[in-house]
């Protein structure tokens, strides 16, 4: 599964799940959803996944960006930029 797939289909997943993605974060990054984790990094099948966002944030951001007349790719890129800002805080 990749980040694009999760973001495109966010509405089909429970909002409480967490997204972890392989860095550098792009729409093609491998990504997973987990129920809960206190770790900022997960290792599965020799791949390092870093915490990206809570799926509930994707719901909120998509509502915000859908009012701005952006194409899906631009909305998803903004979500990546938001996650990067959250990581640096």
ABEGO torsion letter per residue (X at the ends): XBAAAAAAAAAABBAABBBBBBOBBBAABBBBBBABBABABBBBGGBBBBBABBAAAAAAAAAAAAAAGBBAAAAAAAAAAAAAAAAAX
